Amino acid sequence: MENIAITPNGPKLVESVVKHTMTSAAGSLHLTERFASAVCFATTRTNCSGYPGEEHLEFPRASQRQKLKFALGREAAYLALRQIGFQSGPAVSRGRGGQPLWPESVAGSISHCYPWSVAVVAKGSRDLVVGIDLESVDRLREIDIKNLICSDDELQWVEEGDFRERLLMVFSAKEAIYKALYPLYQSYIDFKQVELFWVGEQRCFQAKFTDLKLPGFVPDSLGPVYCHCEDGFIFSCLICHLN
């Protein structure tokens, strides 16, 4: 494993960011489904081997870091699944678009922000969707993505506050939306097809869609995307019913 400079409170900080966002989402949406989250940290794992049944998911040409990220994500997934009753369920396989394939009656999402991986799962009806994204503000030190992801109104909101933090909030929330919708509709969603509006008192984004045509999708059914920032980390979470 490569050497990584990590602050002593790093793992606890990431867990705090995830917990805060999940609490906001669950409380505001009055979810009745059983849901859980788990965070895994690279130093807690010494190898990249998968779980039984995952042999076909291996990446022969992947780097050691890529293999470790995948293993951490699956470990977080299984830890979260155990919390909702799947003590020894089937392997979490991978779809053609790279999305996790969850057990029947489960919706979930995995996010990687090396050296952390996060998984959120919820047990409920078929129209339940889950999308998450974890980011570090340090990611934007050398990358300018504003023209790729922002509408004019979003960019104005970004420029009215902490530029890097708000820009990554927009990016993270749109990633969470994509990861929530892709498993159902198997369709790419461009950043500019989603426009976000920040609701400060609720600490969440509301979304509207532009020229997005997904069979059976009712845009107004999409719930809020909760987004929490703390000490350089940003975590976005969308959990909602689409009907």
C-alpha positions as CSV (number, residue, x, y, z in Angstrom):
1,M,0.0,0.0,0.0
2,E,1.3,3.5,-0.8
3,N,2.1,5.9,2.1
4,I,-0.8,8.2,2.9
5,A,-0.7,11.3,5.1
6,I,-3.8,11.1,7.3
7,T,-4.8,13.3,10.2
8,P,-5.4,11.3,13.4
9,N,-9.1,12.2,13.5
10,G,-9.6,11.5,9.7
11,P,-11.6,8.3,10.0
12,K,-13.8,9.7,12.8
13,L,-14.3,12.9,10.8
14,V,-15.6,11.0,7.7
15,E,-17.9,8.9,9.9
16,S,-19.2,12.1,11.4
17,V,-19.9,13.7,8.0
18,V,-21.7,10.6,6.8
19,K,-23.7,10.2,10.1
20,H,-24.8,13.8,10.1
21,T,-26.1,13.7,6.5
22,M,-27.8,10.3,7.0
23,T,-29.6,11.7,10.1
24,S,-30.8,14.7,8.2
25,A,-32.1,12.5,5.3
26,A,-33.9,10.0,7.5
27,G,-35.5,12.5,9.8
28,S,-36.7,14.9,7.1
29,L,-38.0,12.1,4.8
30,H,-39.7,10.1,7.5
31,L,-38.3,6.9,6.1
32,T,-39.9,3.7,7.3
33,E,-37.4,1.5,5.5
34,R,-34.5,-0.1,7.4
35,F,-31.3,1.6,6.3
36,A,-27.7,1.6,7.3
37,S,-24.3,3.1,6.4
38,A,-20.7,1.9,6.8
39,V,-17.3,3.6,6.4
40,C,-14.1,1.7,5.7
41,F,-10.6,3.0,5.9
42,A,-7.6,1.8,3.9
43,T,-5.4,1.1,6.9
44,T,-8.0,-1.3,8.3
45,R,-7.4,-3.6,5.4
46,T,-4.2,-5.4,4.6
47,N,-5.1,-7.0,1.3
48,C,-7.2,-6.6,-1.8
49,S,-8.8,-10.0,-1.9
50,G,-12.6,-10.1,-2.3
51,Y,-15.3,-12.0,-0.5
52,P,-16.5,-15.5,-1.6
53,G,-18.4,-15.3,-4.8
54,E,-16.6,-12.2,-6.0
55,E,-13.8,-13.9,-8.0
56,H,-15.4,-12.9,-11.3
57,L,-15.2,-9.2,-10.2
58,E,-11.5,-9.1,-10.1
59,F,-9.6,-6.6,-12.3
60,P,-6.4,-8.3,-13.6
61,R,-4.9,-5.0,-15.1
62,A,-6.0,-2.7,-12.2
63,S,-3.4,-1.1,-10.0
64,Q,-3.0,-2.1,-6.4
65,R,-4.8,1.1,-5.3
66,Q,-7.7,0.5,-7.6
67,K,-8.1,-3.1,-6.3
68,L,-7.9,-1.8,-2.7
69,K,-10.6,0.8,-3.4
70,F,-12.9,-1.8,-4.8
71,A,-12.3,-4.1,-1.9
72,L,-12.9,-1.3,0.6
73,G,-16.2,-0.4,-1.1
74,R,-17.4,-4.0,-1.0
75,E,-16.4,-4.4,2.6
76,A,-18.4,-1.3,3.5
77,A,-21.3,-2.7,1.5
78,Y,-21.3,-6.0,3.4
79,L,-21.0,-4.2,6.8
80,A,-24.0,-2.0,5.9
81,L,-26.0,-5.0,4.7
82,R,-25.4,-6.9,7.9
83,Q,-27.0,-4.0,9.8
84,I,-30.3,-4.5,7.9
85,G,-30.4,-8.3,8.3
86,F,-28.2,-9.8,5.6
87,Q,-25.7,-11.7,7.6
88,S,-24.6,-14.0,4.8
89,G,-26.3,-12.8,1.7
90,P,-25.2,-13.1,-2.0
91,A,-22.1,-11.3,-3.3
92,V,-22.7,-7.7,-4.4
93,S,-21.9,-8.1,-8.0
94,R,-21.4,-5.4,-10.7
95,G,-23.7,-4.3,-13.5
96,R,-22.6,-3.3,-17.0
97,G,-22.3,0.3,-16.0
98,G,-20.2,-0.5,-13.0
99,Q,-23.1,-0.1,-10.6
100,P,-23.4,-2.4,-7.6
101,L,-26.1,-5.1,-7.9
102,W,-27.8,-5.4,-4.6
103,P,-29.9,-8.3,-3.1
104,E,-33.6,-8.3,-3.9
105,S,-35.5,-5.6,-2.0
106,V,-32.4,-3.6,-1.3
107,A,-31.3,-0.2,-2.8
108,G,-27.8,1.0,-2.1
109,S,-24.9,3.0,-3.2
110,I,-21.1,3.0,-2.7
111,S,-18.7,5.9,-2.9
112,H,-14.9,6.0,-2.9
113,C,-12.7,8.9,-1.7
114,Y,-9.4,7.2,-1.2
115,P,-8.4,6.1,1.4
116,W,-12.1,5.9,2.5
117,S,-15.1,4.0,1.1
118,V,-18.7,4.5,2.1
119,A,-21.8,2.4,1.5
120,V,-25.4,3.2,2.3
121,V,-28.2,0.6,1.9
122,A,-31.9,0.7,2.5
123,K,-34.4,-2.2,2.5
124,G,-37.8,-1.3,0.9
125,S,-40.0,-1.3,-2.2
126,R,-38.8,-1.4,-5.8
127,D,-39.2,2.4,-6.3
128,L,-36.8,3.2,-3.6
129,V,-33.5,4.7,-4.8
130,V,-30.2,5.6,-3.0
131,G,-27.3,7.6,-4.3
132,I,-24.3,8.9,-2.3
133,D,-21.0,10.6,-3.0
134,L,-18.1,11.4,-0.7
135,E,-15.5,14.1,-1.8
136,S,-12.5,15.9,-0.4
137,V,-12.1,19.6,-1.1
138,D,-8.4,19.0,-1.8
139,R,-9.5,17.4,-5.0
140,L,-10.2,20.8,-6.5
141,R,-6.7,22.3,-5.9
142,E,-5.6,21.6,-9.5
143,I,-8.9,20.9,-11.3
144,D,-11.4,23.5,-12.6
145,I,-14.7,21.9,-13.2
146,K,-17.1,24.8,-13.0
147,N,-17.9,25.1,-16.7
148,L,-18.4,21.3,-16.9
149,I,-20.9,21.0,-14.1
150,C,-22.6,24.3,-13.4
151,S,-25.5,26.3,-14.9
152,D,-25.3,30.1,-14.7
153,D,-27.5,30.2,-11.6
154,E,-25.5,27.4,-9.9
155,L,-22.2,29.3,-10.7
156,Q,-23.6,32.5,-9.2
157,W,-24.5,30.6,-5.9
158,V,-21.0,29.0,-5.9
159,E,-19.3,32.4,-6.3
160,E,-21.3,33.9,-3.4
161,G,-19.6,31.7,-0.8
162,D,-16.6,29.5,-0.4
163,F,-15.9,28.8,-4.0
164,R,-14.2,25.4,-3.8
165,E,-16.5,24.0,-1.2
166,R,-19.7,25.1,-2.9
167,L,-18.4,23.9,-6.3
168,L,-17.7,20.5,-4.9
169,M,-21.1,20.4,-3.2
170,V,-22.8,20.9,-6.6
171,F,-20.6,18.2,-8.1
172,S,-21.2,15.8,-5.3
173,A,-24.9,16.2,-5.2
174,K,-25.2,15.6,-9.0
175,E,-23.0,12.5,-8.6
176,A,-25.4,11.2,-6.0
177,I,-28.4,11.9,-8.3
178,Y,-26.8,10.0,-11.1
179,K,-25.9,7.0,-8.9
180,A,-29.4,6.9,-7.6
181,L,-31.1,6.9,-11.0
182,Y,-28.7,4.9,-13.1
183,P,-29.5,1.4,-11.7
184,L,-33.2,1.9,-12.6
185,Y,-32.9,3.6,-16.0
186,Q,-29.4,2.5,-17.3
187,S,-28.9,5.9,-18.9
188,Y,-26.2,8.5,-18.7
189,I,-27.2,11.9,-17.2
190,D,-25.1,14.9,-18.1
191,F,-24.2,17.4,-15.4
192,K,-26.0,20.2,-17.3
193,Q,-29.2,18.1,-17.4
194,V,-29.6,18.7,-13.7
195,E,-29.9,22.1,-12.1
196,L,-29.7,22.4,-8.3
197,F,-31.1,24.9,-5.9
198,W,-29.7,25.2,-2.3
199,V,-32.3,25.2,0.5
200,G,-30.1,26.6,3.3
201,E,-32.4,26.0,6.3
202,Q,-32.8,22.3,5.4
203,R,-29.1,21.8,4.3
204,C,-30.1,20.2,1.0
205,F,-30.4,20.7,-2.7
206,Q,-33.6,20.5,-4.7
207,A,-33.2,19.5,-8.3
208,K,-34.9,20.2,-11.6
209,F,-34.2,18.5,-14.9
210,T,-33.5,19.9,-18.4
211,D,-34.1,17.8,-21.5
212,L,-33.9,14.6,-19.5
213,K,-36.0,11.7,-21.0
214,L,-36.0,8.6,-18.9
215,P,-39.0,6.3,-19.6
216,G,-41.4,6.4,-16.6
217,F,-39.4,8.9,-14.6
218,V,-41.4,11.7,-13.0
219,P,-38.9,14.5,-12.2
220,D,-41.1,15.9,-9.4
221,S,-40.8,12.7,-7.5
222,L,-37.1,13.1,-6.8
223,G,-36.5,14.0,-3.2
224,P,-34.0,16.4,-1.8
225,V,-30.2,15.7,-1.9
226,Y,-28.8,16.3,1.6
227,C,-25.2,17.6,1.6
228,H,-23.0,18.1,4.6
229,C,-19.6,19.8,4.7
230,E,-17.1,19.4,7.5
231,D,-13.3,20.1,7.7
232,G,-12.7,19.6,4.0
233,F,-15.0,16.7,3.4
234,I,-18.4,16.7,1.6
235,F,-21.0,14.0,1.7
236,S,-24.2,14.0,-0.4
237,C,-27.0,11.5,0.0
238,L,-30.3,11.0,-1.9
239,I,-32.8,8.5,-0.6
240,C,-36.3,8.7,-1.9
241,H,-39.3,6.9,-3.5
242,L,-39.8,7.7,-7.2
243,N,-43.6,7.2,-7.2
